[in-house]
Amino acid sequence: MLVNGVGALTTGCTTCVVIVAKFTEGAWLTVLAIPGLVWLMSAVHHHYERIEREAESQGPAHLRDIPHPIVILPLQRWGKVSEKGLQFAYS
């Protein structure tokens, strides 16, 4: 852990020195691009989490009054999307 901390500190100091020394020669692009990319990746991650929460289902399947078909439906996990797929397979 100590070695990782020293490495992170050294990398941060080096980055600051390079940005200050080369700012007018194009390092300003790094100052804009890195936070922008971090923000974009964070937004995508939050989007995926929101979609997962919306598709999650803890209750049982609502499959009453559906005739018994012969269907094999492989599912990776149970959720609202899985339930809709199962209802479609039953129909």
Helices and strands as residue ranges (DSSP letters): H 2-22, G 23-25, H 27-55, H 80-90
